[in-house]
């Protein structure tokens, strides 16, 4: 399944990462600083409680 997520903020990034883990083909729409950060690092999800 192909999915476009419009917005690379916190919620959009979490949804994108989780859907990608289930095998979906994800396109994440981003701009400006978010775009540059995603281009360099990809999506990085960090648990605030554990630091992982």
PDB file with SEQRES, HELIX, SHEET and CRYST1 records, atoms N, CA, C and O in Angstrom:
SEQRES   1 A   52  UNK UNK UNK UNK UNK UNK UNK UNK UNK UNK UNK UNK UNK          
SEQRES   2 A   52  UNK UNK UNK UNK UNK UNK UNK UNK UNK UNK UNK UNK UNK          
SEQRES   3 A   52  UNK UNK UNK UNK UNK UNK UNK UNK UNK UNK UNK UNK UNK          
SEQRES   4 A   52  UNK UNK UNK UNK UNK UNK UNK UNK UNK UNK UNK UNK UNK          
HELIX    1 AA1 UNK A   10  UNK A   21  1                                  12    
HELIX    2 AA2 UNK A   32  UNK A   41  1                                  10    
SHEET    1 AA1 2 UNK A   2  UNK A   6  0                                        
SHEET    2 AA1 2 UNK A  25  UNK A  29  1                                        
CRYST1    1.000    1.000    1.000  90.00  90.00  90.00 P 1           1          
ATOM      1  N   UNK A   1       0.845  -1.164   0.000  1.00  0.00           N  
ATOM      2  CA  UNK A   1       0.000   0.000   0.000  1.00  0.00           C  
ATOM      3  C   UNK A   1       0.896   1.234   0.000  1.00  0.00           C  
ATOM      4  O   UNK A   1       1.881   1.285   0.737  1.00  0.00           O  
ATOM      5  N   UNK A   2       0.565   2.225  -0.816  1.00  0.00           N  
ATOM      6  CA  UNK A   2       1.311   3.475  -0.864  1.00  0.00           C  
ATOM      7  C   UNK A   2       0.540   4.542  -0.086  1.00  0.00           C  
ATOM      8  O   UNK A   2      -0.662   4.724  -0.282  1.00  0.00           O  
ATOM      9  N   UNK A   3       1.248   5.239   0.794  1.00  0.00           N  
ATOM     10  CA  UNK A   3       0.621   6.251   1.640  1.00  0.00           C  
ATOM     11  C   UNK A   3       1.459   7.529   1.605  1.00  0.00           C  
ATOM     12  O   UNK A   3       2.684   7.485   1.716  1.00  0.00           O  
ATOM     13  N   UNK A   4       0.783   8.658   1.450  1.00  0.00           N  
ATOM     14  CA  UNK A   4       1.417   9.975   1.539  1.00  0.00           C  
ATOM     15  C   UNK A   4       1.015  10.595   2.863  1.00  0.00           C  
ATOM     16  O   UNK A   4      -0.172  10.715   3.166  1.00  0.00           O  
ATOM     17  N   UNK A   5       2.003  10.986   3.647  1.00  0.00           N  
ATOM     18  CA  UNK A   5       1.738  11.698   4.899  1.00  0.00           C  
ATOM     19  C   UNK A   5       2.126  13.145   4.674  1.00  0.00           C  
ATOM     20  O   UNK A   5       3.281  13.471   4.400  1.00  0.00           O  
ATOM     21  N   UNK A   6       1.137  13.992   4.797  1.00  0.00           N  
ATOM     22  CA  UNK A   6       1.303  15.424   4.553  1.00  0.00           C  
ATOM     23  C   UNK A   6       1.670  16.098   5.863  1.00  0.00           C  
ATOM     24  O   UNK A   6       0.800  16.402   6.679  1.00  0.00           O  
ATOM     25  N   UNK A   7       2.951  16.328   6.059  1.00  0.00           N  
ATOM     26  CA  UNK A   7       3.426  16.963   7.286  1.00  0.00           C  
ATOM     27  C   UNK A   7       4.412  16.081   8.019  1.00  0.00           C  
ATOM     28  O   UNK A   7       4.089  14.955   8.396  1.00  0.00           O  
ATOM     29  N   UNK A   8       5.613  16.591   8.220  1.00  0.00           N  
ATOM     30  CA  UNK A   8       6.682  15.807   8.842  1.00  0.00           C  
ATOM     31  C   UNK A   8       6.939  16.250  10.271  1.00  0.00           C  
ATOM     32  O   UNK A   8       8.067  16.177  10.757  1.00  0.00           O  
ATOM     33  N   UNK A   9       5.895  16.708  10.941  1.00  0.00           N  
ATOM     34  CA  UNK A   9       6.048  17.074  12.356  1.00  0.00           C  
ATOM     35  C   UNK A   9       6.126  15.823  13.204  1.00  0.00           C  
ATOM     36  O   UNK A   9       6.372  14.731  12.691  1.00  0.00           O  
ATOM     37  N   UNK A  10       5.922  15.978  14.478  1.00  0.00           N  
ATOM     38  CA  UNK A  10       6.039  14.847  15.403  1.00  0.00           C  
ATOM     39  C   UNK A  10       5.042  13.748  15.056  1.00  0.00           C  
ATOM     40  O   UNK A  10       5.431  12.592  14.889  1.00  0.00           O  
ATOM     41  N   UNK A  11       3.782  14.088  14.947  1.00  0.00           N  
ATOM     42  CA  UNK A  11       2.758  13.072  14.700  1.00  0.00           C  
ATOM     43  C   UNK A  11       2.934  12.431  13.324  1.00  0.00           C  
ATOM     44  O   UNK A  11       2.850  11.209  13.198  1.00  0.00           O  
ATOM     45  N   UNK A  12       3.176  13.239  12.296  1.00  0.00           N  
ATOM     46  CA  UNK A  12       3.376  12.690  10.956  1.00  0.00           C  
ATOM     47  C   UNK A  12       4.560  11.747  10.897  1.00  0.00           C  
ATOM     48  O   UNK A  12       4.494  10.710  10.237  1.00  0.00           O  
ATOM     49  N   UNK A  13       5.633  12.091  11.573  1.00  0.00           N  
ATOM     50  CA  UNK A  13       6.826  11.246  11.590  1.00  0.00           C  
ATOM     51  C   UNK A  13       6.584   9.933  12.326  1.00  0.00           C  
ATOM     52  O   UNK A  13       7.048   8.878  11.892  1.00  0.00           O  
ATOM     53  N   UNK A  14       5.862   9.999  13.432  1.00  0.00           N  
ATOM     54  CA  UNK A  14       5.549   8.770  14.182  1.00  0.00           C  
ATOM     55  C   UNK A  14       4.679   7.850  13.342  1.00  0.00           C  
ATOM     56  O   UNK A  14       4.951   6.653  13.248  1.00  0.00           O  
ATOM     57  N   UNK A  15       3.634   8.400  12.730  1.00  0.00           N  
ATOM     58  CA  UNK A  15       2.781   7.587  11.860  1.00  0.00           C  
ATOM     59  C   UNK A  15       3.583   7.000  10.708  1.00  0.00           C  
ATOM     60  O   UNK A  15       3.416   5.826  10.376  1.00  0.00           O  
ATOM     61  N   UNK A  16       4.445   7.791  10.097  1.00  0.00           N  
ATOM     62  CA  UNK A  16       5.255   7.304   8.977  1.00  0.00           C  
ATOM     63  C   UNK A  16       6.147   6.147   9.407  1.00  0.00           C  
ATOM     64  O   UNK A  16       6.232   5.134   8.713  1.00  0.00           O  
ATOM     65  N   UNK A  17       6.801   6.293  10.536  1.00  0.00           N  
ATOM     66  CA  UNK A  17       7.699   5.236  11.012  1.00  0.00           C  
ATOM     67  C   UNK A  17       6.935   3.955  11.319  1.00  0.00           C  
ATOM     68  O   UNK A  17       7.368   2.866  10.941  1.00  0.00           O  
ATOM     69  N   UNK A  18       5.819   4.077  11.993  1.00  0.00           N  
ATOM     70  CA  UNK A  18       5.034   2.891  12.363  1.00  0.00           C  
ATOM     71  C   UNK A  18       4.436   2.201  11.133  1.00  0.00           C  
ATOM     72  O   UNK A  18       4.449   0.973  11.042  1.00  0.00           O  
ATOM     73  N   UNK A  19       3.918   2.979  10.200  1.00  0.00           N  
ATOM     74  CA  UNK A  19       3.363   2.392   8.983  1.00  0.00           C  
ATOM     75  C   UNK A  19       4.446   1.732   8.148  1.00  0.00           C  
ATOM     76  O   UNK A  19       4.217   0.684   7.543  1.00  0.00           O  
ATOM     77  N   UNK A  20       5.629   2.341   8.113  1.00  0.00           N  
ATOM     78  CA  UNK A  20       6.753   1.746   7.384  1.00  0.00           C  
ATOM     79  C   UNK A  20       7.126   0.386   7.983  1.00  0.00           C  
ATOM     80  O   UNK A  20       7.442  -0.554   7.253  1.00  0.00           O  
ATOM     81  N   UNK A  21       7.088   0.289   9.306  1.00  0.00           N  
ATOM     82  CA  UNK A  21       7.416  -0.966   9.974  1.00  0.00           C  
ATOM     83  C   UNK A  21       6.437  -2.086   9.625  1.00  0.00           C  
ATOM     84  O   UNK A  21       6.787  -3.264   9.697  1.00  0.00           O  
ATOM     85  N   UNK A  22       5.213  -1.721   9.247  1.00  0.00           N  
ATOM     86  CA  UNK A  22       4.222  -2.730   8.872  1.00  0.00           C  
ATOM     87  C   UNK A  22       4.329  -3.121   7.399  1.00  0.00           C  
ATOM     88  O   UNK A  22       3.605  -4.003   6.937  1.00  0.00           O  
ATOM     89  N   UNK A  23       5.233  -2.463   6.654  1.00  0.00           N  
ATOM     90  CA  UNK A  23       5.445  -2.834   5.264  1.00  0.00           C  
ATOM     91  C   UNK A  23       4.832  -1.898   4.241  1.00  0.00           C  
ATOM     92  O   UNK A  23       4.879  -2.184   3.045  1.00  0.00           O  
ATOM     93  N   UNK A  24       4.258  -0.791   4.678  1.00  0.00           N  
ATOM     94  CA  UNK A  24       3.664   0.174   3.750  1.00  0.00           C  
ATOM     95  C   UNK A  24       4.758   0.991   3.066  1.00  0.00           C  
ATOM     96  O   UNK A  24       5.829   1.214   3.630  1.00  0.00           O  
ATOM     97  N   UNK A  25       4.471   1.429   1.846  1.00  0.00           N  
ATOM     98  CA  UNK A  25       5.366   2.306   1.089  1.00  0.00           C  
ATOM     99  C   UNK A  25       4.978   3.744   1.449  1.00  0.00           C  
ATOM    100  O   UNK A  25       3.916   4.220   1.046  1.00  0.00           O  
ATOM    101  N   UNK A  26       5.827   4.428   2.199  1.00  0.00           N  
ATOM    102  CA  UNK A  26       5.486   5.733   2.775  1.00  0.00           C  
ATOM    103  C   UNK A  26       6.239   6.851   2.062  1.00  0.00           C  
ATOM    104  O   UNK A  26       7.440   6.748   1.810  1.00  0.00           O  
ATOM    105  N   UNK A  27       5.513   7.919   1.743  1.00  0.00           N  
ATOM    106  CA  UNK A  27       6.113   9.165   1.297  1.00  0.00           C  
ATOM    107  C   UNK A  27       5.733  10.220   2.321  1.00  0.00           C  
ATOM    108  O   UNK A  27       4.554  10.409   2.621  1.00  0.00           O  
ATOM    109  N   UNK A  28       6.719  10.897   2.848  1.00  0.00           N  
ATOM    110  CA  UNK A  28       6.509  11.905   3.889  1.00  0.00           C  
ATOM    111  C   UNK A  28       6.815  13.268   3.290  1.00  0.00           C  
ATOM    112  O   UNK A  28       7.938  13.518   2.851  1.00  0.00           O  
ATOM    113  N   UNK A  29       5.831  14.142   3.270  1.00  0.00           N  
ATOM    114  CA  UNK A  29       5.990  15.466   2.694  1.00  0.00           C  
ATOM    115  C   UNK A  29       6.540  16.415   3.758  1.00  0.00           C  
ATOM    116  O   UNK A  29       5.940  16.596   4.817  1.00  0.00           O  
ATOM    117  N   UNK A  30       7.690  17.016   3.457  1.00  0.00           N  
ATOM    118  CA  UNK A  30       8.344  17.924   4.401  1.00  0.00           C  
ATOM    119  C   UNK A  30       8.875  19.131   3.650  1.00  0.00           C  
ATOM    120  O   UNK A  30       9.008  19.104   2.426  1.00  0.00           O  
ATOM    121  N   UNK A  31       9.179  20.188   4.389  1.00  0.00           N  
ATOM    122  CA  UNK A  31       9.760  21.371   3.762  1.00  0.00           C  
ATOM    123  C   UNK A  31      10.729  22.039   4.735  1.00  0.00           C  
ATOM    124  O   UNK A  31      10.730  21.759   5.934  1.00  0.00           O  
ATOM    125  N   UNK A  32      11.540  22.915   4.193  1.00  0.00           N  
ATOM    126  CA  UNK A  32      12.501  23.716   4.955  1.00  0.00           C  
ATOM    127  C   UNK A  32      13.402  22.859   5.837  1.00  0.00           C  
ATOM    128  O   UNK A  32      14.004  21.896   5.363  1.00  0.00           O  
ATOM    129  N   UNK A  33      13.494  23.208   7.120  1.00  0.00           N  
ATOM    130  CA  UNK A  33      14.425  22.533   8.036  1.00  0.00           C  
ATOM    131  C   UNK A  33      14.061  21.062   8.237  1.00  0.00           C  
ATOM    132  O   UNK A  33      14.946  20.213   8.337  1.00  0.00           O  
ATOM    133  N   UNK A  34      12.768  20.758   8.296  1.00  0.00           N  
ATOM    134  CA  UNK A  34      12.352  19.361   8.454  1.00  0.00           C  
ATOM    135  C   UNK A  34      12.845  18.525   7.275  1.00  0.00           C  
ATOM    136  O   UNK A  34      13.326  17.407   7.460  1.00  0.00           O  
ATOM    137  N   UNK A  35      12.725  19.061   6.074  1.00  0.00           N  
ATOM    138  CA  UNK A  35      13.170  18.343   4.882  1.00  0.00           C  
ATOM    139  C   UNK A  35      14.669  18.054   4.954  1.00  0.00           C  
ATOM    140  O   UNK A  35      15.099  16.925   4.720  1.00  0.00           O  
ATOM    141  N   UNK A  36      15.457  19.073   5.276  1.00  0.00           N  
ATOM    142  CA  UNK A  36      16.914  18.891   5.345  1.00  0.00           C  
ATOM    143  C   UNK A  36      17.293  17.873   6.409  1.00  0.00           C  
ATOM    144  O   UNK A  36      18.172  17.041   6.186  1.00  0.00           O  
ATOM    145  N   UNK A  37      16.639  17.931   7.562  1.00  0.00           N  
ATOM    146  CA  UNK A  37      16.934  17.001   8.651  1.00  0.00           C  
ATOM    147  C   UNK A  37      16.577  15.563   8.248  1.00  0.00           C  
ATOM    148  O   UNK A  37      17.339  14.632   8.510  1.00  0.00           O  
ATOM    149  N   UNK A  38      15.411  15.391   7.608  1.00  0.00           N  
ATOM    150  CA  UNK A  38      15.011  14.062   7.162  1.00  0.00           C  
ATOM    151  C   UNK A  38      15.921  13.535   6.065  1.00  0.00           C  
ATOM    152  O   UNK A  38      16.225  12.343   6.021  1.00  0.00           O  
ATOM    153  N   UNK A  39      16.353  14.416   5.189  1.00  0.00           N  
ATOM    154  CA  UNK A  39      17.234  14.011   4.096  1.00  0.00           C  
ATOM    155  C   UNK A  39      18.562  13.484   4.640  1.00  0.00           C  
ATOM    156  O   UNK A  39      19.115  12.521   4.108  1.00  0.00           O  
ATOM    157  N   UNK A  40      19.071  14.114   5.696  1.00  0.00           N  
ATOM    158  CA  UNK A  40      20.353  13.703   6.274  1.00  0.00           C  
ATOM    159  C   UNK A  40      20.229  12.493   7.195  1.00  0.00           C  
ATOM    160  O   UNK A  40      21.055  11.583   7.132  1.00  0.00           O  
ATOM    161  N   UNK A  41      19.200  12.471   8.055  1.00  0.00           N  
ATOM    162  CA  UNK A  41      19.130  11.477   9.122  1.00  0.00           C  
ATOM    163  C   UNK A  41      17.998  10.462   8.991  1.00  0.00           C  
ATOM    164  O   UNK A  41      18.017   9.434   9.667  1.00  0.00           O  
ATOM    165  N   UNK A  42      17.026  10.728   8.144  1.00  0.00           N  
ATOM    166  CA  UNK A  42      15.833   9.887   8.124  1.00  0.00           C  
ATOM    167  C   UNK A  42      14.999  10.188   9.362  1.00  0.00           C  
ATOM    168  O   UNK A  42      15.247  11.174  10.056  1.00  0.00           O  
ATOM    169  N   UNK A  43      14.020   9.350   9.637  1.00  0.00           N  
ATOM    170  CA  UNK A  43      13.191   9.540  10.829  1.00  0.00           C  
ATOM    171  C   UNK A  43      13.881   8.880  12.009  1.00  0.00           C  
ATOM    172  O   UNK A  43      14.275   7.716  11.934  1.00  0.00           O  
ATOM    173  N   UNK A  44      14.026   9.613  13.083  1.00  0.00           N  
ATOM    174  CA  UNK A  44      14.614   9.090  14.313  1.00  0.00           C  
ATOM    175  C   UNK A  44      13.560   9.201  15.404  1.00  0.00           C  
ATOM    176  O   UNK A  44      13.144  10.300  15.769  1.00  0.00           O  
ATOM    177  N   UNK A  45      13.129   8.048  15.925  1.00  0.00           N  
ATOM    178  CA  UNK A  45      12.135   8.017  16.998  1.00  0.00           C  
ATOM    179  C   UNK A  45      12.876   7.689  18.290  1.00  0.00           C  
ATOM    180  O   UNK A  45      13.589   6.688  18.366  1.00  0.00           O  
ATOM    181  N   UNK A  46      12.707   8.521  19.289  1.00  0.00           N  
ATOM    182  CA  UNK A  46      13.398   8.324  20.560  1.00  0.00           C  
ATOM    183  C   UNK A  46      12.377   8.290  21.684  1.00  0.00           C  
ATOM    184  O   UNK A  46      11.526   9.173  21.784  1.00  0.00           O  
ATOM    185  N   UNK A  47      12.462   7.275  22.527  1.00  0.00           N  
ATOM    186  CA  UNK A  47      11.607   7.148  23.683  1.00  0.00           C  
ATOM    187  C   UNK A  47      12.115   8.103  24.768  1.00  0.00           C  
ATOM    188  O   UNK A  47      13.263   7.999  25.200  1.00  0.00           O  
ATOM    189  N   UNK A  48      11.277   9.013  25.198  1.00  0.00           N  
ATOM    190  CA  UNK A  48      11.688  10.022  26.166  1.00  0.00           C  
ATOM    191  C   UNK A  48      12.008   9.389  27.523  1.00  0.00           C  
ATOM    192  O   UNK A  48      12.891   9.871  28.233  1.00  0.00           O  
ATOM    193  N   UNK A  49      11.314   8.334  27.884  1.00  0.00           N  
ATOM    194  CA  UNK A  49      11.521   7.704  29.182  1.00  0.00           C  
ATOM    195  C   UNK A  49      12.783   6.851  29.232  1.00  0.00           C  
ATOM    196  O   UNK A  49      13.508   6.871  30.226  1.00  0.00           O  
ATOM    197  N   UNK A  50      13.047   6.107  28.169  1.00  0.00           N  
ATOM    198  CA  UNK A  50      14.199   5.191  28.181  1.00  0.00           C  
ATOM    199  C   UNK A  50      15.422   5.734  27.463  1.00  0.00           C  
ATOM    200  O   UNK A  50      16.535   5.261  27.691  1.00  0.00           O  
ATOM    201  N   UNK A  51      15.226   6.726  26.592  1.00  0.00           N  
ATOM    202  CA  UNK A  51      16.336   7.271  25.831  1.00  0.00           C  
ATOM    203  C   UNK A  51      16.712   6.440  24.622  1.00  0.00           C  
ATOM    204  O   UNK A  51      17.654   6.784  23.908  1.00  0.00           O  
ATOM    205  N   UNK A  52      16.002   5.360  24.378  1.00  0.00           N  
ATOM    206  CA  UNK A  52      16.292   4.493  23.221  1.00  0.00           C  
ATOM    207  C   UNK A  52      15.640   5.031  21.980  1.00  0.00           C  
ATOM    208  O   UNK A  52      15.770   4.439  20.908  1.00  0.00           O  
TER     209      UNK A  52                                                      
END                                                                             
